[in-house]
Amino acid sequence: MSKKFGSFQGDNGIKYFNVDDVDVIQGDIWFDHGNSEIKIYNGTSYSVVDADGEAALEYSTAAGLAVEQNLYAQAGQPALTVLAVAATNTGKVQGVSLADGNVIEVYATGADYTAANVLYREFMSLGEPICFTGLSPGAIITSTSGFYGCSEQTLPLSQQESPMPLLSLGLSFNESYVYAFRNSQDLPTFLTGTGSPGDETGMIIICNGPLPSTVTVTKSGNTVAGQTPRDLEPWELTYFYTDGNGEYFISATSKIMACVQAWAGSDPPQYPTSSSNWTNARFADCRLIMPLTNDGITWPRQGFVSAPYDNTESKYYVRKGGSGDFPTVNPGSPVDFDAGTGATDADYEPNGATRLRATGLVSAYSGADSSGREASPLMPVSAMSQIVAQPFFIKDTGDGGNSGVAIASPYKGTAKVYEWDSTSNVAVLAYTVPLDRGSTGGGLTPSTPEDQYIPCAGLVANEPTLTDSCLVELVGDLGAGYVIADVPITVVSQNGEQSYTPTIRSQNGTTTTSIVNDDDETLHLGWTPPELRAVIKEDADNYTRRLDIDNAGVETYPLT
């Protein structure tokens, strides 16, 4: 039997890709493996459109890449996947190498990535930070052993900024929700066609994956302001704009990556190549749009939970010990996250870490801490890693709402925060952070296996009024580096002083100043090398235990 690989749409060519064996369908394009030919079936006969099968080979390679990248993320390796720059108006992209002997390659565009035209190639060590310059939205970054970071957005005249996390192809999706948070209600003039718009614009950024795709963004089942579905070429960027704070549904015929930002100003770009002066913009609420999940952790303050299916039920588990049934979620009716859980703790404090386990699929986010105007998404447990980038230079100023590193995990364990020492050219240990349950971090003895769903968490920050054994005081400035743990973790960090921009390595032996960050709590991604991967199993009573091996080779199996 021939193999269906696409659907023909007139002069536009192939618009999507499927590798399933199927019956012959009129109008479909087929790849005949035996003859290496591409044929169009018109209902009665075939006509050959590619006798060499080159297009089929190209699409097969792209489909294989998409599958491989999703498998990476499902194995907790999202920083090992192909990364894309979603947004920058300064050209700066800062990140951290997550292994020694790491080869980082930067491509100016997706087309250059497909053609293997490398713009920058850098050889890096574990925990070493770098800030690339001269990049544009749509640039692609790859690594041999994990790399992650953020691109810079800053407006010096108005002193507004917000770094945008790099998109990960491993976290791509066909369908997902995004809740456009505060300051997302004003459409640009080019969509309204009248007058002067307000400056509180919500912007959904889509970056296509390696296959052509048709992307649709809807609100309550309807397109917004005439923004009809768009056909995207491989790696193409496009912008959709929101007309209100609320829930939007994204669907695509092939895998896409996406992110969102609020308050994009009164004159945002209409296309990735168009110019903008970002009038009155402040780039608030920059965050990744994650794939839907049935199990994730975040700090749910001011966030909402969305679901694509009717009557989606969930259970929540809060680090301080609370658990229960989360209110039923339906499409078009997102539910207030912290109101449904009571996890209203500010500053990404350990007690606020919350795990949501759904019977179906959900999307959720944390709205902000007590100081910033940022947000971070619900992190799928399946995508959590044990070596996570911490790419910011963090000034020792303010409390946890200004500067700090928040860490959470499904399991009890220990995290170590490393910073890069540019004198010795090695990452050095800065803090050791216990990760545990309970309102003071002292642990909870599980009476049932379900009690182990309560997440564990810790924090590095100045929180003098907080009594918690998993709180470690921030003493002095913290350099960029990484967090390593003996269990999978999720990490959110921020720096509290906009002017704190130390000199950092850049491409080709040059240096530059680090990207601007000010109260911008940002989720970071990581990877897990095979030799570090935690072994976690259920015992005979269904409690989870972790294999520990001490330096004498003695094995123990503590409860997680």
C-alpha positions as CSV (number, residue, x, y, z in Angstrom):
1,M,0.0,0.0,0.0
2,S,1.1,3.5,-0.6
3,K,1.6,5.9,2.2
4,K,-0.5,9.1,2.7
5,F,1.7,12.0,3.5
6,G,-0.2,15.1,2.8
7,S,-3.2,16.9,1.4
8,F,-3.1,18.9,-1.8
9,Q,-4.6,22.4,-1.9
10,G,-4.2,23.7,-5.4
11,D,-1.3,26.1,-6.1
12,N,-0.4,26.3,-2.4
13,G,0.9,22.7,-2.4
14,I,1.1,20.5,0.6
15,K,-0.4,22.0,3.7
16,Y,-0.2,19.2,6.3
17,F,1.4,15.9,6.8
18,N,0.2,12.5,8.1
19,V,2.1,9.2,8.2
20,D,-0.8,6.9,8.8
21,D,-1.7,4.1,6.4
22,V,-5.2,5.0,5.2
23,D,-7.6,4.1,2.4
24,V,-7.4,6.1,-0.9
25,I,-9.3,9.4,-0.6
26,Q,-10.1,11.6,-3.5
27,G,-7.8,14.6,-3.9
28,D,-5.1,13.2,-1.6
29,I,-1.4,13.1,-2.3
30,W,0.4,9.8,-1.9
31,F,4.0,8.6,-1.7
32,D,4.6,5.4,-3.5
33,H,7.6,3.8,-1.6
34,G,8.2,1.2,-4.3
35,N,8.7,3.7,-7.1
36,S,9.8,6.7,-5.0
37,E,7.0,8.8,-6.6
38,I,4.5,11.3,-5.3
39,K,1.1,11.0,-6.9
40,I,-2.2,12.9,-6.8
41,Y,-5.3,10.6,-6.7
42,N,-8.2,12.4,-8.4
43,G,-10.8,9.7,-7.6
44,T,-10.2,7.5,-10.7
45,S,-6.5,7.6,-11.4
46,Y,-3.1,8.8,-10.2
47,S,-0.9,11.6,-11.7
48,V,2.8,11.8,-10.8
49,V,3.9,15.2,-9.3
50,D,7.3,14.3,-8.0
51,A,9.1,11.4,-9.7
52,D,12.1,11.6,-7.4
53,G,10.2,11.7,-4.2
54,E,12.3,14.6,-2.9
55,A,9.4,16.4,-1.4
56,A,8.3,13.2,0.4
57,L,11.8,12.8,1.8
58,E,11.8,16.4,3.0
59,Y,8.5,16.0,4.7
60,S,9.3,12.6,6.1
61,T,12.4,14.1,7.7
62,A,10.4,17.0,9.1
63,A,7.8,14.7,10.5
64,G,10.5,12.5,12.1
65,L,12.0,15.6,13.7
66,A,8.6,16.6,15.2
67,V,8.1,13.2,16.7
68,E,11.6,13.0,18.1
69,Q,11.3,16.4,19.7
70,N,8.0,15.6,21.4
71,L,9.6,12.4,22.8
72,Y,12.4,14.5,24.2
73,A,10.0,16.7,26.1
74,Q,8.0,13.7,27.4
75,A,11.2,12.3,28.7
76,G,12.0,15.5,30.6
77,Q,14.4,16.9,28.0
78,P,12.7,20.1,26.7
79,A,16.0,22.1,26.8
80,L,17.6,19.5,24.5
81,T,15.1,20.2,21.7
82,V,15.2,22.7,18.9
83,L,14.6,26.2,20.4
84,A,13.2,29.2,18.7
85,V,13.4,33.0,19.5
86,A,9.8,34.3,19.7
87,A,10.3,37.9,20.5
88,T,13.1,40.4,20.9
89,N,13.5,44.1,20.1
90,T,17.1,44.4,21.0
91,G,18.5,41.3,19.3
92,K,19.8,39.8,22.6
93,V,19.2,36.2,23.6
94,Q,20.8,34.9,26.8
95,G,21.1,31.3,28.0
96,V,23.1,28.7,29.8
97,S,24.8,25.6,28.7
98,L,23.6,22.5,30.6
99,A,26.6,20.3,30.1
100,D,30.3,20.3,29.5
101,G,31.6,19.9,25.9
102,N,28.3,21.4,24.7
103,V,28.0,22.6,21.1
104,I,25.5,25.5,20.7
105,E,24.5,26.4,17.1
106,V,22.5,29.5,16.3
107,Y,20.7,30.0,12.9
108,A,19.4,33.4,11.8
109,T,16.1,31.9,10.5
110,G,14.2,28.7,10.2
111,A,15.2,28.6,6.6
112,D,18.9,28.8,7.5
113,Y,18.3,25.9,10.0
114,T,16.7,23.8,7.3
115,A,19.7,24.6,5.0
116,A,22.2,24.1,7.9
117,N,23.6,27.6,7.5
118,V,25.1,28.2,11.0
119,L,25.3,31.9,12.1
120,Y,27.2,31.3,15.4
121,R,28.7,28.1,16.8
122,E,30.0,28.2,20.4
123,F,31.6,25.5,22.6
124,M,30.5,25.7,26.2
125,S,30.8,24.2,29.6
126,L,28.2,23.2,32.2
127,G,26.6,26.3,33.8
128,E,28.4,28.8,31.4
129,P,26.2,31.7,30.4
130,I,26.2,33.5,27.0
131,C,24.3,36.4,25.5
132,F,24.0,36.3,21.7
133,T,23.5,39.6,19.9
134,G,22.0,40.6,16.5
135,L,19.3,38.0,16.5
136,S,15.7,38.4,15.3
137,P,12.4,36.7,16.1
138,G,12.4,33.3,14.4
139,A,16.1,32.6,15.0
140,I,16.7,28.9,15.9
141,I,19.1,27.6,18.5
142,T,20.2,24.0,19.0
143,S,22.6,22.2,21.4
144,T,24.2,18.8,21.7
145,S,23.6,18.6,25.5
146,G,21.0,21.1,26.6
147,F,20.7,24.9,26.5
148,Y,18.0,27.3,27.6
149,G,17.4,31.0,28.2
150,C,15.4,34.0,27.3
151,S,15.3,36.8,24.7
152,E,15.4,40.5,25.7
153,Q,12.7,43.0,25.2
154,T,13.3,46.5,26.7
155,L,12.2,50.0,26.2
156,P,14.9,52.4,27.7
157,L,12.8,55.5,27.4
158,S,9.9,54.1,29.4
159,Q,12.0,51.7,31.5
160,Q,9.7,48.8,30.7
161,E,11.0,45.3,29.9
162,S,10.3,41.7,30.0
163,P,12.4,38.7,28.8
164,M,10.5,36.1,26.7
165,P,11.4,32.4,27.3
166,L,12.7,30.5,24.3
167,L,10.2,28.3,22.6
168,S,10.9,24.6,22.7
169,L,9.9,22.3,19.8
170,G,9.6,19.5,22.4
171,L,6.7,21.5,24.0
172,S,4.9,22.0,20.7
173,F,1.3,21.1,20.3
174,N,-1.7,20.9,17.9
175,E,-4.2,22.2,20.4
176,S,-4.0,24.3,23.5
177,Y,-5.5,27.1,25.5
178,V,-4.0,30.4,26.6
179,Y,-5.5,32.8,29.1
180,A,-4.7,36.4,28.0
181,F,-4.0,37.9,31.3
182,R,-4.3,41.6,32.4
183,N,-3.9,44.4,29.9
184,S,-4.9,42.3,26.8
185,Q,-8.1,44.1,25.8
186,D,-7.1,46.6,23.1
187,L,-6.8,45.6,19.4
188,P,-4.3,47.3,17.2
189,T,-5.4,50.0,14.7
190,F,-4.7,47.7,11.7
191,L,-7.4,45.3,13.0
192,T,-10.0,47.9,14.1
193,G,-9.5,50.2,11.2
194,T,-10.6,53.2,13.2
195,G,-9.2,55.8,15.5
196,S,-6.4,55.5,18.1
197,P,-6.4,52.2,20.0
198,G,-5.7,51.8,23.6
199,D,-2.2,50.7,24.5
200,E,-3.1,47.5,26.4
201,T,-2.7,45.0,23.6
202,G,-2.5,41.2,24.0
203,M,-0.2,39.4,21.6
204,I,-0.2,35.7,20.9
205,I,3.0,34.7,19.0
206,I,3.0,31.5,17.0
207,C,6.1,29.8,15.6
208,N,5.4,26.9,13.3
209,G,7.3,23.7,13.6
210,P,9.1,21.8,10.8
211,L,5.9,21.0,8.7
212,P,3.5,23.4,7.0
213,S,0.5,24.1,9.1
214,T,-2.8,26.0,9.2
215,V,-3.3,27.8,12.5
216,T,-6.5,29.1,14.0
217,V,-7.1,31.2,17.2
218,T,-10.6,31.5,18.5
219,K,-12.4,33.0,21.5
220,S,-15.7,31.2,22.5
221,G,-15.6,29.4,19.2
222,N,-15.2,32.6,17.1
223,T,-12.3,34.2,15.3
224,V,-11.2,37.5,16.7
225,A,-11.4,40.7,14.7
226,G,-11.3,39.0,11.4
227,Q,-8.1,37.1,12.1
228,T,-8.9,34.1,10.0
229,P,-6.9,30.8,9.9
230,R,-3.4,31.2,8.6
231,D,-1.3,28.9,6.5
232,L,2.3,28.8,7.8
233,E,5.4,27.5,6.2
234,P,8.0,25.5,8.2
235,W,9.4,27.7,11.1
236,E,7.3,30.7,10.1
237,L,6.2,33.2,12.8
238,T,2.9,35.0,12.9
239,Y,1.0,37.2,15.4
240,F,-2.6,37.0,16.6
241,Y,-4.1,39.8,18.8
242,T,-6.7,39.5,21.6
243,D,-9.7,41.7,22.2
244,G,-10.1,41.0,26.0
245,N,-8.6,39.4,29.0
246,G,-9.8,35.8,28.8
247,E,-9.5,32.4,27.3
248,Y,-8.4,31.7,23.7
249,F,-8.1,28.4,21.9
250,I,-5.3,27.6,19.5
251,S,-5.4,24.8,17.0
252,A,-3.1,23.8,14.2
253,T,-2.9,21.0,11.7
254,S,0.8,20.4,12.5
255,K,2.9,21.0,15.6
256,I,3.4,24.6,16.6
257,M,5.2,26.5,19.4
258,A,3.6,29.5,21.0
259,C,3.9,32.2,23.7
260,V,1.9,35.2,24.9
261,Q,2.5,38.7,26.2
262,A,0.3,41.5,27.4
263,W,0.5,45.3,27.2
264,A,2.2,45.2,23.8
265,G,1.4,48.9,23.2
266,S,-0.7,50.8,20.7
267,D,1.6,50.1,17.7
268,P,2.7,46.5,17.8
269,P,4.0,44.8,14.6
270,Q,1.5,43.4,12.2
271,Y,4.0,40.8,10.8
272,P,7.3,39.6,12.2
273,T,9.1,41.6,9.5
274,S,7.2,44.8,10.1
275,S,8.5,47.6,12.2
276,S,7.0,49.0,15.4
277,N,7.9,51.7,17.8
278,W,6.0,49.8,20.6
279,T,4.3,53.0,21.7
280,N,3.4,52.7,25.4
281,A,4.4,49.1,25.5
282,R,5.7,47.4,28.6
283,F,5.8,43.7,27.6
284,A,4.0,42.4,30.7
285,D,3.0,38.7,31.3
286,C,5.5,37.1,28.9
287,R,5.2,33.3,29.2
288,L,5.2,30.1,27.2
289,I,2.0,28.5,26.0
290,M,2.3,24.9,27.1
291,P,0.8,21.8,25.7
292,L,-2.3,20.5,27.5
293,T,-1.5,18.1,30.3
294,N,-3.3,16.0,32.9
295,D,-0.6,16.6,35.6
296,G,1.3,19.8,36.3
297,I,2.8,22.1,39.0
298,T,2.8,25.8,39.4
299,W,2.3,28.5,42.0
300,P,-1.3,29.4,41.1
301,R,-1.7,33.0,42.4
302,Q,-4.0,35.0,40.2
303,G,-4.1,32.3,37.5
304,F,-6.9,30.4,35.7
305,V,-7.5,26.8,34.6
306,S,-8.8,26.0,31.2
307,A,-10.0,22.7,29.7
308,P,-10.9,21.6,26.1
309,Y,-13.6,19.0,27.2
310,D,-16.8,19.4,29.1
311,N,-17.0,18.5,32.7
312,T,-13.2,18.1,33.3
313,E,-12.6,17.1,36.9
314,S,-9.3,17.6,38.7
315,K,-7.8,17.1,42.1
316,Y,-5.5,19.7,43.6
317,Y,-2.6,19.2,46.1
318,V,-1.0,22.3,47.8
319,R,2.4,22.1,49.4
320,K,1.3,23.3,52.8
321,G,-0.9,20.2,53.0
322,G,-4.3,21.1,51.5
323,S,-5.9,18.9,48.8
324,G,-9.4,18.4,47.4
325,D,-11.6,18.4,44.3
326,F,-11.0,21.3,42.0
327,P,-14.1,23.0,40.6
328,T,-15.3,21.4,37.3
329,V,-13.9,23.1,34.2
330,N,-15.6,23.5,30.9
331,P,-14.5,25.0,27.6
332,G,-15.1,28.7,27.6
333,S,-15.5,28.8,31.4
334,P,-12.0,29.0,32.9
335,V,-11.8,28.6,36.7
336,D,-9.8,30.9,39.1
337,F,-6.8,28.8,40.1
338,D,-5.9,30.1,43.6
339,A,-9.6,30.6,44.6
340,G,-10.2,27.0,43.8
341,T,-7.2,25.8,45.9
342,G,-6.5,28.5,48.5
343,A,-2.9,28.7,47.3
344,T,-2.7,32.5,47.4
345,D,0.9,32.7,48.8
346,A,2.9,35.6,47.4
347,D,6.4,35.7,46.0
348,Y,6.4,32.0,44.8
349,E,6.8,31.0,48.4
350,P,7.1,27.2,48.9
351,N,3.7,26.8,50.5
352,G,2.0,28.0,47.3
353,A,3.4,25.3,45.0
354,T,0.3,23.4,43.8
355,R,-0.1,20.2,41.8
356,L,-3.2,19.7,39.6
357,R,-4.1,16.2,38.4
358,A,-6.9,16.2,35.9
359,T,-9.1,13.4,34.6
360,G,-8.8,15.0,31.2
361,L,-6.5,17.7,29.9
362,V,-5.9,21.2,31.2
363,S,-3.9,24.4,30.8
364,A,-3.2,26.8,33.6
365,Y,-0.7,29.4,34.8
366,S,0.4,31.5,37.8
367,G,-0.6,35.2,37.5
368,A,2.2,37.0,39.3
369,D,4.0,37.4,42.6
370,S,3.4,40.5,44.8
371,S,5.8,42.7,42.9
372,G,6.0,42.0,39.2
373,R,3.6,42.0,36.2
374,E,4.7,38.6,34.9
375,A,3.4,35.1,34.9
376,S,4.6,31.5,34.5
377,P,2.7,28.5,33.0
378,L,1.7,25.2,34.6
379,M,4.7,23.0,34.1
380,P,3.8,19.4,33.0
381,V,5.3,16.9,35.4
382,S,6.3,14.7,32.4
383,A,8.5,17.6,31.1
384,M,10.3,18.3,34.3
385,S,14.1,17.9,34.4
386,Q,17.0,17.5,36.9
387,I,19.3,20.1,35.4
388,V,17.5,23.4,34.8
389,A,18.9,26.6,33.4
390,Q,19.0,29.7,35.6
391,P,20.1,32.3,33.0
392,F,19.6,35.5,35.1
393,F,22.0,37.6,37.0
394,I,20.1,38.1,40.3
395,K,20.7,41.2,42.5
396,D,20.4,40.7,46.2
397,T,17.6,43.2,46.6
398,G,14.1,43.2,48.0
399,D,12.2,40.0,49.0
400,G,11.2,37.0,47.0
401,G,8.8,39.2,44.9
402,N,11.9,41.0,43.5
403,S,14.8,38.6,43.5
404,G,15.0,34.8,44.0
405,V,14.9,31.3,42.7
406,A,11.8,29.2,43.4
407,I,11.9,25.4,43.0
408,A,9.2,22.8,43.1
409,S,9.0,19.0,42.5
410,P,6.5,16.1,42.7
411,Y,9.0,14.4,45.0
412,K,11.0,15.0,48.1
413,G,14.6,15.8,47.4
414,T,17.5,18.3,47.3
415,A,18.3,21.0,44.8
416,K,21.7,22.7,44.4
417,V,22.0,26.2,42.8
418,Y,25.2,26.8,40.9
419,E,26.6,30.1,39.5
420,W,29.2,30.6,36.9
421,D,32.6,31.8,38.1
422,S,34.2,33.8,35.3
423,T,37.6,33.8,37.0
424,S,37.9,30.0,37.3
425,N,35.7,29.3,34.3
426,V,33.7,26.8,36.2
427,A,30.3,26.7,37.9
428,V,30.4,26.8,41.7
429,L,27.9,25.8,44.3
430,A,26.0,28.8,45.7
431,Y,23.1,27.2,47.6
432,T,21.7,23.9,48.7
433,V,17.9,23.9,48.9
434,P,15.8,21.2,50.6
435,L,12.6,20.3,48.8
436,D,9.9,19.0,51.1
437,R,6.2,19.2,52.0
438,G,4.4,20.8,54.9
439,S,3.5,24.4,55.9
440,T,7.0,24.9,57.3
441,G,8.9,22.5,55.1
442,G,9.3,20.0,57.8
443,G,7.7,17.2,55.8
444,L,4.4,15.3,55.9
445,T,4.3,11.6,56.7
446,P,2.0,10.1,54.1
447,S,-0.9,8.1,55.4
448,T,-2.0,7.1,51.9
449,P,-0.2,6.9,48.6
450,E,-2.3,9.9,47.5
451,D,-0.6,12.1,50.1
452,Q,2.6,11.9,48.0
453,Y,0.9,13.9,45.3
454,I,1.3,17.0,47.5
455,P,4.3,18.8,45.9
456,C,7.6,19.6,47.5
457,A,9.2,23.1,47.2
458,G,12.0,25.4,48.3
459,L,13.1,29.0,47.7
460,V,16.2,31.1,47.6
461,A,15.2,34.7,48.5
462,N,15.1,37.3,51.3
463,E,11.9,36.4,53.2
464,P,12.7,37.3,56.8
465,T,9.1,36.8,58.0
466,L,8.8,33.4,56.5
467,T,9.6,30.4,58.7
468,D,10.3,27.4,56.5
469,S,13.1,24.9,56.6
470,C,13.2,24.9,52.7
471,L,13.8,28.6,52.6
472,V,17.5,29.6,52.0
473,E,18.4,33.3,52.4
474,L,19.8,35.0,49.4
475,V,23.2,36.4,50.5
476,G,24.9,38.6,47.9
477,D,24.3,38.7,44.2
478,L,23.8,35.4,42.4
479,G,25.3,34.8,39.0
480,A,23.7,33.0,36.1
481,G,24.1,29.2,36.2
482,Y,21.9,26.2,36.7
483,V,19.9,24.2,39.3
484,I,20.6,20.5,39.7
485,A,18.4,18.1,41.8
486,D,18.1,14.5,42.6
487,V,14.5,14.6,41.5
488,P,12.7,16.3,38.6
489,I,12.0,20.0,39.2
490,T,10.5,23.1,37.9
491,V,12.3,26.4,38.4
492,V,11.2,30.1,38.3
493,S,13.7,32.9,38.9
494,Q,13.8,36.7,38.7
495,N,16.1,39.6,39.3
496,G,14.9,42.7,41.2
497,E,17.1,45.5,39.7
498,Q,16.8,46.6,36.1
499,S,20.2,48.3,36.0
500,Y,22.0,45.1,37.1
501,T,23.5,43.9,33.8
502,P,27.0,42.5,34.3
503,T,29.3,41.8,31.4
504,I,28.8,38.4,29.9
505,R,30.4,36.3,27.1
506,S,28.9,36.8,23.6
507,Q,29.6,35.1,20.3
508,N,32.9,34.9,18.5
509,G,35.0,35.9,21.5
510,T,33.2,39.1,22.2
511,T,31.4,40.4,25.3
512,T,28.2,42.3,26.0
513,T,26.0,43.3,28.9
514,S,23.5,40.8,30.1
515,I,19.8,41.1,29.3
516,V,17.6,43.4,31.4
517,N,15.3,41.8,33.9
518,D,13.3,43.4,36.7
519,D,10.8,41.5,38.8
520,D,10.1,39.3,35.8
521,E,9.5,35.9,37.3
522,T,10.3,33.4,34.5
523,L,9.9,29.7,34.1
524,H,13.1,27.9,32.8
525,L,13.6,24.5,31.1
526,G,16.2,21.8,31.5
527,W,17.3,18.3,30.6
528,T,18.3,15.1,32.4
529,P,21.4,13.2,31.4
530,P,21.0,9.4,31.6
531,E,23.5,9.0,34.4
532,L,21.6,11.5,36.6
533,R,18.0,10.3,36.0
534,A,16.2,9.5,39.3
535,V,14.8,6.0,39.7
536,I,11.4,6.3,41.3
537,K,9.2,3.2,41.7
538,E,6.1,2.2,43.6
539,D,6.5,-0.3,46.4
540,A,4.1,-3.1,47.3
541,D,1.8,-0.7,49.0
542,N,1.8,1.8,46.1
543,Y,3.9,4.4,47.8
544,T,6.6,5.9,45.6
545,R,10.3,5.5,46.6
546,R,13.5,6.8,45.2
547,L,16.6,4.8,44.7
548,D,19.5,6.5,46.5
549,I,23.2,5.3,46.3
550,D,25.7,6.8,48.7
551,N,29.4,7.2,48.0
552,A,30.0,3.7,49.5
553,G,27.6,2.1,47.0
554,V,24.9,1.5,49.7
555,E,21.4,1.6,48.3
556,T,18.4,2.9,50.1
557,Y,14.8,3.5,49.0
558,P,13.3,6.5,50.9
559,L,9.8,7.6,50.4
560,T,9.4,10.5,48.0
